[in-house]
Amino acid sequence: MNPYQEIRKVPLDFNGIKSAAYAVQRWDDDKNKWKEAGVVGQNYMLLENQEVKDIAEDITEKSDVNFELDKEFFNGKNFMLSYKAKDTLETKENLIEREIGDLNLGIQFWNSYDGSRSFGFSLMLYRLVCLNGMMSKQFLNNHRFRHAPGSEDWDDQLIKMVDSINYGQDGNNIGLNKMVKGIALLNDYRVSSKNLGKIRHNYLKDIPTGTWGEITDRFLDPEGEYHADTNGWGLLNSATDILWHKEKPTLASYNHNAIITDGLINAVS
């Protein structure tokens, strides 16, 4: 599915009476016709995904961090771009160097054609050895763009985004440092059957049973990549390995990624 097809916003009406709502339609090359992607309000800031990508590239190029595009997601309504840094992440306590050794900064840009997710960006982390992406709604910066490109404060918004990225990479981001501390604690946390039950029922009860079963099956596989890491860090990587590298990811894959990352860190903090 091509995320960069043309879109349009069409006013809705019923029996000649105009509605305050608009239908968002995207051009479908395969069927050679317009296809509805969602219904939004008159003032919804609707941007084409190509414009979002242009903005993302502008921000990443202006930052002090050397980024490269890692992942692109589009389900017809929701759009995401994920960039990973090539530079080693720093933290105030140097926990990454001492305890973990292979985390880098990442950044995501989101957009939607149905109003379910406003245009914005969020920081994330990557594990370099396996390129597992770790998302967080609790510890990492999330920013919603409140005005469209070309508005009076647009340049100020871009500067704030670039500063936020640089601030995180330099180890000055408080939430990022808390997250890294939590990951270091996970590295020392032994996952016994009792602890696995506590984690599941106290912190990750909103994860579907099927997804949880797939994660624990990966974690407990004696021939698996993460079986030697019988700690919380191994469990987190089992989860992010499955959710981040799905051949056909869904919006739920990314939502569950953040829930599990935050839940495991809270379980040991």
C-alpha positions as YAML, in Angstrom:
chain: A
units: angstrom
residues:
- id: 1
  name: MET
  ca: [0.00, 0.00, 0.00]
- id: 2
  name: ASN
  ca: [1.51, 3.27, -1.14]
- id: 3
  name: PRO
  ca: [1.42, 5.79, 1.76]
- id: 4
  name: TYR
  ca: [2.18, 8.72, -0.53]
- id: 5
  name: GLN
  ca: [-0.89, 8.68, -2.74]
- id: 6
  name: GLU
  ca: [-2.90, 11.87, -3.19]
- id: 7
  name: ILE
  ca: [-5.52, 12.70, -0.55]
- id: 8
  name: ARG
  ca: [-8.47, 15.08, -0.39]
- id: 9
  name: LYS
  ca: [-10.99, 16.31, 2.20]
- id: 10
  name: VAL
  ca: [-14.59, 16.23, 0.98]
- id: 11
  name: PRO
  ca: [-17.47, 17.94, 2.85]
- id: 12
  name: LEU
  ca: [-20.25, 15.63, 3.95]
- id: 13
  name: ASP
  ca: [-23.92, 16.41, 3.48]
- id: 14
  name: PHE
  ca: [-27.27, 14.66, 3.88]
- id: 15
  name: ASN
  ca: [-30.23, 15.59, 1.68]
- id: 16
  name: GLY
  ca: [-28.54, 18.87, 0.86]
- id: 17
  name: ILE
  ca: [-27.76, 19.71, 4.48]
- id: 18
  name: LYS
  ca: [-24.04, 20.26, 5.00]
- id: 19
  name: SER
  ca: [-22.34, 18.59, 7.93]
- id: 20
  name: ALA
  ca: [-19.46, 19.90, 10.03]
- id: 21
  name: ALA
  ca: [-17.63, 16.67, 9.27]
- id: 22
  name: TYR
  ca: [-15.44, 15.92, 6.28]
- id: 23
  name: ALA
  ca: [-14.54, 12.64, 4.60]
- id: 24
  name: VAL
  ca: [-10.84, 12.08, 3.97]
- id: 25
  name: GLN
  ca: [-10.22, 10.13, 0.79]
- id: 26
  name: ARG
  ca: [-6.99, 8.73, -0.60]
- id: 27
  name: TRP
  ca: [-6.37, 7.71, -4.18]
- id: 28
  name: ASP
  ca: [-6.10, 3.94, -4.65]
- id: 29
  name: ASP
  ca: [-3.79, 3.15, -7.57]
- id: 30
  name: ASP
  ca: [-4.74, -0.54, -7.57]
- id: 31
  name: LYS
  ca: [-8.47, 0.11, -7.92]
- id: 32
  name: ASN
  ca: [-8.06, 3.40, -9.77]
- id: 33
  name: LYS
  ca: [-10.54, 5.25, -7.55]
- id: 34
  name: TRP
  ca: [-10.87, 7.32, -4.38]
- id: 35
  name: LYS
  ca: [-11.15, 5.33, -1.15]
- id: 36
  name: GLU
  ca: [-12.39, 6.71, 2.16]
- id: 37
  name: ALA
  ca: [-9.75, 6.74, 4.91]
- id: 38
  name: GLY
  ca: [-11.67, 8.48, 7.69]
- id: 39
  name: VAL
  ca: [-13.99, 11.25, 8.80]
- id: 40
  name: VAL
  ca: [-12.59, 14.35, 10.51]
- id: 41
  name: GLY
  ca: [-13.76, 17.75, 11.69]
- id: 42
  name: GLN
  ca: [-13.51, 20.91, 9.64]
- id: 43
  name: ASN
  ca: [-10.49, 22.20, 11.58]
- id: 44
  name: TYR
  ca: [-8.52, 18.94, 11.67]
- id: 45
  name: MET
  ca: [-4.94, 19.52, 10.51]
- id: 46
  name: LEU
  ca: [-4.83, 17.09, 7.63]
- id: 47
  name: LEU
  ca: [-1.39, 16.60, 6.08]
- id: 48
  name: GLU
  ca: [-0.33, 14.33, 3.26]
- id: 49
  name: ASN
  ca: [2.12, 11.67, 4.39]
- id: 50
  name: GLN
  ca: [4.67, 12.97, 1.91]
- id: 51
  name: GLU
  ca: [4.60, 16.35, 3.65]
- id: 52
  name: VAL
  ca: [5.12, 14.61, 6.99]
- id: 53
  name: LYS
  ca: [8.12, 12.77, 5.56]
- id: 54
  name: ASP
  ca: [9.57, 16.03, 4.22]
- id: 55
  name: ILE
  ca: [9.20, 17.63, 7.66]
- id: 56
  name: ALA
  ca: [10.74, 14.58, 9.36]
- id: 57
  name: GLU
  ca: [13.76, 14.70, 7.08]
- id: 58
  name: ASP
  ca: [14.12, 18.44, 7.66]
- id: 59
  name: ILE
  ca: [14.13, 17.98, 11.45]
- id: 60
  name: THR
  ca: [16.50, 15.00, 11.47]
- id: 61
  name: GLU
  ca: [18.93, 16.75, 9.13]
- id: 62
  name: LYS
  ca: [18.98, 19.89, 11.31]
- id: 63
  name: SER
  ca: [19.64, 17.96, 14.51]
- id: 64
  name: ASP
  ca: [23.12, 17.15, 15.79]
- id: 65
  name: VAL
  ca: [22.30, 13.44, 15.64]
- id: 66
  name: ASN
  ca: [23.18, 11.33, 12.62]
- id: 67
  name: PHE
  ca: [19.86, 9.62, 11.79]
- id: 68
  name: GLU
  ca: [18.86, 7.09, 9.15]
- id: 69
  name: LEU
  ca: [15.38, 5.85, 8.22]
- id: 70
  name: ASP
  ca: [14.63, 2.42, 9.70]
- id: 71
  name: LYS
  ca: [10.92, 1.71, 9.36]
- id: 72
  name: GLU
  ca: [7.85, 2.96, 7.53]
- id: 73
  name: PHE
  ca: [4.31, 1.96, 8.51]
- id: 74
  name: PHE
  ca: [0.97, 2.70, 6.82]
- id: 75
  name: ASN
  ca: [-2.34, 0.87, 7.21]
- id: 76
  name: GLY
  ca: [-4.45, 3.15, 5.06]
- id: 77
  name: LYS
  ca: [-5.24, 5.48, 7.95]
- id: 78
  name: ASN
  ca: [-2.22, 5.68, 10.28]
- id: 79
  name: PHE
  ca: [1.28, 6.54, 9.11]
- id: 80
  name: MET
  ca: [4.60, 6.26, 10.97]
- id: 81
  name: LEU
  ca: [8.25, 6.87, 10.14]
- id: 82
  name: SER
  ca: [10.98, 5.67, 12.50]
- id: 83
  name: TYR
  ca: [14.57, 6.90, 12.37]
- id: 84
  name: LYS
  ca: [17.49, 5.43, 14.31]
- id: 85
  name: ALA
  ca: [20.63, 7.27, 15.32]
- id: 86
  name: LYS
  ca: [24.03, 6.03, 14.23]
- id: 87
  name: ASP
  ca: [25.69, 7.67, 17.22]
- id: 88
  name: THR
  ca: [26.05, 6.06, 20.65]
- id: 89
  name: LEU
  ca: [23.59, 7.38, 23.22]
- id: 90
  name: GLU
  ca: [24.99, 9.11, 26.30]
- id: 91
  name: THR
  ca: [23.45, 9.33, 29.78]
- id: 92
  name: LYS
  ca: [24.41, 11.27, 32.87]
- id: 93
  name: GLU
  ca: [25.18, 8.14, 34.86]
- id: 94
  name: ASN
  ca: [26.91, 6.37, 31.97]
- id: 95
  name: LEU
  ca: [24.63, 3.41, 32.65]
- id: 96
  name: ILE
  ca: [24.50, 2.38, 29.01]
- id: 97
  name: GLU
  ca: [28.26, 1.96, 28.77]
- id: 98
  name: ARG
  ca: [28.49, 0.09, 32.08]
- id: 99
  name: GLU
  ca: [25.36, -2.04, 32.11]
- id: 100
  name: ILE
  ca: [23.89, -2.35, 28.64]
- id: 101
  name: GLY
  ca: [26.32, -1.11, 26.04]
- id: 102
  name: ASP
  ca: [24.27, -0.94, 22.86]
- id: 103
  name: LEU
  ca: [21.37, 1.52, 23.04]
- id: 104
  name: ASN
  ca: [20.82, 4.33, 20.59]
- id: 105
  name: LEU
  ca: [18.29, 7.09, 20.28]
- id: 106
  name: GLY
  ca: [15.37, 6.82, 17.86]
- id: 107
  name: ILE
  ca: [12.60, 9.16, 16.77]
- id: 108
  name: GLN
  ca: [9.15, 8.49, 15.33]
- id: 109
  name: PHE
  ca: [6.83, 10.73, 13.34]
- id: 110
  name: TRP
  ca: [3.11, 9.94, 13.26]
- id: 111
  name: ASN
  ca: [0.20, 11.07, 11.11]
- id: 112
  name: SER
  ca: [-3.34, 9.88, 10.45]
- id: 113
  name: TYR
  ca: [-6.08, 10.39, 7.90]
- id: 114
  name: ASP
  ca: [-8.91, 9.51, 10.30]
- id: 115
  name: GLY
  ca: [-8.11, 11.77, 13.25]
- id: 116
  name: SER
  ca: [-7.04, 8.88, 15.50]
- id: 117
  name: ARG
  ca: [-3.50, 10.19, 15.91]
- id: 118
  name: SER
  ca: [-2.49, 13.81, 15.43]
- id: 119
  name: PHE
  ca: [0.62, 14.80, 13.54]
- id: 120
  name: GLY
  ca: [3.51, 14.65, 15.99]
- id: 121
  name: PHE
  ca: [6.70, 12.94, 17.01]
- id: 122
  name: SER
  ca: [8.09, 10.91, 19.90]
- id: 123
  name: LEU
  ca: [11.51, 9.77, 21.03]
- id: 124
  name: MET
  ca: [12.31, 6.06, 21.39]
- id: 125
  name: LEU
  ca: [15.28, 3.75, 21.92]
- id: 126
  name: TYR
  ca: [16.96, 1.12, 19.75]
- id: 127
  name: ARG
  ca: [19.06, -1.82, 20.80]
- id: 128
  name: LEU
  ca: [21.86, -1.84, 18.25]
- id: 129
  name: VAL
  ca: [22.78, -5.52, 18.34]
- id: 130
  name: CYS
  ca: [19.34, -6.60, 17.12]
- id: 131
  name: LEU
  ca: [17.71, -3.28, 16.13]
- id: 132
  name: ASN
  ca: [14.78, -3.89, 18.47]
- id: 133
  name: GLY
  ca: [12.80, -0.69, 18.90]
- id: 134
  name: MET
  ca: [11.57, 0.28, 22.37]
- id: 135
  name: MET
  ca: [8.74, 2.78, 22.63]
- id: 136
  name: SER
  ca: [7.48, 4.55, 25.75]
- id: 137
  name: LYS
  ca: [4.56, 6.84, 26.51]
- id: 138
  name: GLN
  ca: [5.64, 7.40, 30.12]
- id: 139
  name: PHE
  ca: [9.35, 8.19, 29.96]
- id: 140
  name: LEU
  ca: [10.05, 9.66, 26.51]
- id: 141
  name: ASN
  ca: [9.04, 12.97, 24.95]
- id: 142
  name: ASN
  ca: [5.91, 13.06, 22.84]
- id: 143
  name: HIS
  ca: [5.02, 16.22, 20.94]
- id: 144
  name: ARG
  ca: [1.91, 17.14, 19.02]
- id: 145
  name: PHE
  ca: [2.19, 19.78, 16.31]
- id: 146
  name: ARG
  ca: [-0.62, 22.21, 17.04]
- id: 147
  name: HIS
  ca: [-0.29, 24.39, 13.95]
- id: 148
  name: ALA
  ca: [0.16, 23.55, 10.31]
- id: 149
  name: PRO
  ca: [3.34, 24.12, 8.30]
- id: 150
  name: GLY
  ca: [3.55, 27.71, 7.18]
- id: 151
  name: SER
  ca: [1.95, 29.09, 10.32]
- id: 152
  name: GLU
  ca: [3.57, 32.00, 12.17]
- id: 153
  name: ASP
  ca: [5.09, 29.78, 14.85]
- id: 154
  name: TRP
  ca: [6.18, 26.96, 12.55]
- id: 155
  name: ASP
  ca: [9.89, 27.80, 12.69]
- id: 156
  name: ASP
  ca: [9.70, 27.95, 16.49]
- id: 157
  name: GLN
  ca: [8.09, 24.51, 16.57]
- id: 158
  name: LEU
  ca: [10.87, 23.06, 14.42]
- id: 159
  name: ILE
  ca: [13.56, 24.59, 16.63]
- id: 160
  name: LYS
  ca: [11.94, 23.08, 19.73]
- id: 161
  name: MET
  ca: [11.86, 19.65, 18.07]
- id: 162
  name: VAL
  ca: [15.52, 19.82, 17.09]
- id: 163
  name: ASP
  ca: [16.49, 21.00, 20.59]
- id: 164
  name: SER
  ca: [14.50, 18.13, 22.13]
- id: 165
  name: ILE
  ca: [16.38, 15.58, 20.01]
- id: 166
  name: ASN
  ca: [19.78, 17.08, 20.80]
- id: 167
  name: TYR
  ca: [18.88, 17.30, 24.49]
- id: 168
  name: GLY
  ca: [18.05, 13.59, 24.57]
- id: 169
  name: GLN
  ca: [21.17, 12.51, 22.74]
- id: 170
  name: ASP
  ca: [23.39, 14.52, 25.11]
- id: 171
  name: GLY
  ca: [22.04, 12.69, 28.15]
- id: 172
  name: ASN
  ca: [20.15, 15.65, 29.60]
- id: 173
  name: ASN
  ca: [16.63, 14.27, 29.17]
- id: 174
  name: ILE
  ca: [15.27, 13.37, 32.63]
- id: 175
  name: GLY
  ca: [12.70, 10.87, 31.34]
- id: 176
  name: LEU
  ca: [15.26, 9.18, 29.10]
- id: 177
  name: ASN
  ca: [17.67, 8.81, 32.02]
- id: 178
  name: LYS
  ca: [14.90, 7.29, 34.15]
- id: 179
  name: MET
  ca: [14.15, 4.84, 31.36]
- id: 180
  name: VAL
  ca: [17.81, 3.81, 31.07]
- id: 181
  name: LYS
  ca: [17.99, 3.34, 34.85]
- id: 182
  name: GLY
  ca: [14.96, 1.08, 34.61]
- id: 183
  name: ILE
  ca: [16.55, -0.94, 31.81]
- id: 184
  name: ALA
  ca: [19.68, -1.36, 33.94]
- id: 185
  name: LEU
  ca: [17.48, -2.68, 36.77]
- id: 186
  name: LEU
  ca: [15.82, -5.09, 34.34]
- id: 187
  name: ASN
  ca: [19.29, -6.39, 33.51]
- id: 188
  name: ASP
  ca: [19.67, -7.43, 37.16]
- id: 189
  name: TYR
  ca: [16.11, -8.71, 37.63]
- id: 190
  name: ARG
  ca: [15.78, -12.50, 37.65]
- id: 191
  name: VAL
  ca: [12.58, -13.67, 35.96]
- id: 192
  name: SER
  ca: [11.42, -16.63, 38.01]
- id: 193
  name: SER
  ca: [8.00, -18.20, 37.36]
- id: 194
  name: LYS
  ca: [6.67, -16.26, 40.35]
- id: 195
  name: ASN
  ca: [8.06, -12.95, 39.07]
- id: 196
  name: LEU
  ca: [6.75, -13.69, 35.58]
- id: 197
  name: GLY
  ca: [3.27, -14.06, 37.04]
- id: 198
  name: LYS
  ca: [3.58, -10.80, 38.98]
- id: 199
  name: ILE
  ca: [4.69, -8.95, 35.86]
- id: 200
  name: ARG
  ca: [1.87, -10.35, 33.78]
- id: 201
  name: HIS
  ca: [-1.00, -9.79, 36.20]
- id: 202
  name: ASN
  ca: [0.16, -6.57, 37.86]
- id: 203
  name: TYR
  ca: [1.79, -4.64, 35.01]
- id: 204
  name: LEU
  ca: [0.91, -6.20, 31.65]
- id: 205
  name: LYS
  ca: [-2.68, -7.37, 32.13]
- id: 206
  name: ASP
  ca: [-3.84, -5.31, 29.13]
- id: 207
  name: ILE
  ca: [-1.64, -7.28, 26.72]
- id: 208
  name: PRO
  ca: [-3.75, -9.86, 24.82]
- id: 209
  name: THR
  ca: [-3.26, -13.48, 25.87]
- id: 210
  name: GLY
  ca: [-2.08, -14.50, 22.40]
- id: 211
  name: THR
  ca: [0.56, -11.78, 22.27]
- id: 212
  name: TRP
  ca: [1.75, -12.59, 25.80]
- id: 213
  name: GLY
  ca: [1.99, -16.28, 24.91]
- id: 214
  name: GLU
  ca: [4.10, -15.50, 21.86]
- id: 215
  name: ILE
  ca: [6.44, -13.32, 23.94]
- id: 216
  name: THR
  ca: [6.93, -15.86, 26.75]
- id: 217
  name: ASP
  ca: [7.38, -18.66, 24.21]
- id: 218
  name: ARG
  ca: [10.23, -16.69, 22.65]
- id: 219
  name: PHE
  ca: [11.70, -15.91, 26.06]
- id: 220
  name: LEU
  ca: [11.56, -19.53, 27.30]
- id: 221
  name: ASP
  ca: [12.81, -21.18, 24.09]
- id: 222
  name: PRO
  ca: [16.00, -23.07, 25.11]
- id: 223
  name: GLU
  ca: [17.34, -22.61, 21.58]
- id: 224
  name: GLY
  ca: [16.21, -19.00, 21.32]
- id: 225
  name: GLU
  ca: [18.27, -15.86, 21.08]
- id: 226
  name: TYR
  ca: [17.22, -14.50, 24.48]
- id: 227
  name: HIS
  ca: [17.05, -17.68, 26.59]
- id: 228
  name: ALA
  ca: [20.50, -17.04, 28.07]
- id: 229
  name: ASP
  ca: [19.21, -13.67, 29.33]
- id: 230
  name: THR
  ca: [16.92, -15.08, 32.00]
- id: 231
  name: ASN
  ca: [16.31, -11.58, 33.31]
- id: 232
  name: GLY
  ca: [13.93, -8.71, 32.70]
- id: 233
  name: TRP
  ca: [16.14, -7.36, 29.92]
- id: 234
  name: GLY
  ca: [15.80, -10.66, 28.08]
- id: 235
  name: LEU
  ca: [12.02, -10.58, 28.52]
- id: 236
  name: LEU
  ca: [11.83, -7.02, 27.19]
- id: 237
  name: ASN
  ca: [13.92, -7.96, 24.16]
- id: 238
  name: SER
  ca: [11.76, -11.02, 23.51]
- id: 239
  name: ALA
  ca: [8.76, -8.69, 23.40]
- id: 240
  name: THR
  ca: [10.30, -5.93, 21.29]
- id: 241
  name: ASP
  ca: [11.86, -8.47, 18.92]
- id: 242
  name: ILE
  ca: [8.40, -9.84, 18.15]
- id: 243
  name: LEU
  ca: [6.49, -6.57, 18.10]
- id: 244
  name: TRP
  ca: [9.04, -4.37, 16.31]
- id: 245
  name: HIS
  ca: [9.99, -6.85, 13.58]
- id: 246
  name: LYS
  ca: [6.55, -8.10, 12.57]
- id: 247
  name: GLU
  ca: [6.34, -8.68, 8.82]
- id: 248
  name: LYS
  ca: [2.90, -7.06, 8.82]
- id: 249
  name: PRO
  ca: [2.71, -4.81, 11.89]
- id: 250
  name: THR
  ca: [-0.51, -3.24, 13.10]
- id: 251
  name: LEU
  ca: [-1.21, -0.16, 15.15]
- id: 252
  name: ALA
  ca: [-1.65, -2.52, 18.12]
- id: 253
  name: SER
  ca: [1.91, -3.79, 17.64]
- id: 254
  name: TYR
  ca: [3.29, -0.33, 18.39]
- id: 255
  name: ASN
  ca: [0.83, 0.38, 21.20]
- id: 256
  name: HIS
  ca: [1.72, -2.93, 22.90]
- id: 257
  name: ASN
  ca: [5.43, -2.15, 22.51]
- id: 258
  name: ALA
  ca: [5.05, 1.00, 24.64]
- id: 259
  name: ILE
  ca: [2.80, -0.74, 27.19]
- id: 260
  name: ILE
  ca: [5.30, -3.57, 27.70]
- id: 261
  name: THR
  ca: [8.35, -1.31, 27.88]
- id: 262
  name: ASP
  ca: [6.73, 0.98, 30.45]
- id: 263
  name: GLY
  ca: [5.20, -1.94, 32.35]
- id: 264
  name: LEU
  ca: [8.47, -3.86, 32.75]
- id: 265
  name: ILE
  ca: [10.38, -0.78, 33.86]
- id: 266
  name: ASN
  ca: [7.67, 0.03, 36.41]
- id: 267
  name: ALA
  ca: [7.80, -3.56, 37.66]
- id: 268
  name: VAL
  ca: [11.42, -3.16, 38.78]
- id: 269
  name: SER
  ca: [11.59, 0.56, 39.61]
...
